């Protein structure tokens, strides 16, 4: 059954400004990627935007209309990534081909038939498989209305934090009134003072032992005791009950710098997951009955030559890996460590892998 885009928009939300995911390729023949003269290749991702869209409107599923930029060179794995990334983060890709590929497919090109077959295999792989929950396993909440004067910094902070594999729970201001119990740190992005209800909720959060990282304009600097050093240049720290409030001395303006500062302020004590030799791998970590589910997206689309290892703060007894290359579950070793984290080596994969974690 066919449906028009306008009809679909009544029951789903189309992601605004969708990106073709992966390392941005060069716009000429040959291998390579776009990057600055000394910088790493730039990775385009929809992960943060999908999480934000789901948080802003939980009632409608998210559809992603990502198509490759005209003139770029794509391989089969690029289309597999376009299909896999939305599923990993709880959305759905609107199957699309660039104009040249669509024309070749219509003409019966054998290479495009193979590509189409792999795309359909990827779509079928996810049928019946769980996707990332909106209630992601994270100890960091990002609070904003993500609109108006707060739109740029709020959205770009999510983008930059995701590139550091800093897992977070997206909390529009209405949702921040009741944060999940696992949240240990909250970032209040907006430069306006929160209303009375949110102020009371955040003060309670801090008094109970939470860390609040708040903008200058939020007024949170008046909530606690006298300011002291924060351990990060340009910040002061105040005590309130069992918790603390960190305030920048100048207003945030650069989301890249802000994400780096928040990463330091958060520290590693409250990490729920760590990943080693991650390269260009993105992570979604969702609760699951009897354990957890970790989605891994490899934006490079190449199998790593290094052993990728995940370490989870929660102890699990068993782990199984599935991937597009190996759709049947593979048992993988779980090694508990005395420092709270248990290590799980991940079998090599090119685009997508899921790790099912079981407590018993």
Steps between C-alpha positions, in 0.01 A plus 500: 500500500638839394456814707588859421751691708226740615285208616794338678582826679168476687621197693882520483760776533758545227842586635593859426816543289595129482866420430641221286682311778866410492837649426443781255646380166686716256311625198727346237619160392729300727503415866517750782293727716445869555699644791714796594876491437571370852156381613336160513238419237164657578221256588140586418248344738127516573525328838470811717221647285298178518532493879391864521202450268382200704531700822317806366210295362487145641157442343625478140763265354793666323570446130833599347510608134877483454641503147865530391626840398503541124840429347632288788617143453322234706544126541258230609602535865401869492142402421507231768609769747218730389253222581666384824569830679135606542402154626781503756372828644129423480393641164429376146681579175290601201667281238657729241749484217685789346375598155781332305470172693122497463538541125753216477279273709204571270723409204583166660862571596632186673708693753201707609288185525760363743497826697122499517507139621740588782286796599196274522700242697591774747137608530391139559776454759328749730149355464394381843822616666484746791611857438646754739259607770428866558600436862864445413745369759685822583592695812509842329186702424506793256225751586381766256197611304719467187320793340545868422817645649580158651466298181855526365689429822258233621503303177870539426592397853313173443687460172843569651440291813399201287831524314673445833279196565361690797167321547214726605129515569329781306274690740272771364411725793167327565679163525767640732246526781533123550844381393575126497653376825829408333576864403804626695577819301270750330605771253265799493584656164257791474609849600162585653394434858285185527146534629413428863413134442824420318704704749354297785562171317862587424571624853364171633714308249814678623414474870464125456855473364479593133739721304334787313699675226303816429530808282575844640153623408325216685551670838620171652811678630283641781372162618803370687771602739800719419675415173826308483721354225336243273805315372432632147639840399224757458252335739404546865344235722237551769373252759130438563394219732677181395563626146680770305433766239759590233465839328712636210652842556412607147193406299523188286532571130706220344325159531824314419677662795192462718484124431869464589451691826193300596687175431768608751248622759301177477817293537503122468355401835141484372572341159254225411709379209850548363622402155861441402646531148164638394624686193184645343250279684184650648318342794141468618441317830145397586348310791360159414313231695756315710791713381587758239545554126789691345477619140830575325515701175828510311499824302827413325327196341825302534582222741747623758846345500505557878306303758197708597407439864202616703508536876169525685458634853226247565614140533358257246534122495458445126526697175402420142596690186311527174598702193405542138779255414398252771125528567498191723597573864864433592594438861778735609710501813418724795791568736413661835756749632560600862464869404123453450505477122477173307669472160339361187705458180291576191528283185608707201219659299482749216174692552279382787516267797269441796616366835232328709594500868355262757535519879461122537 
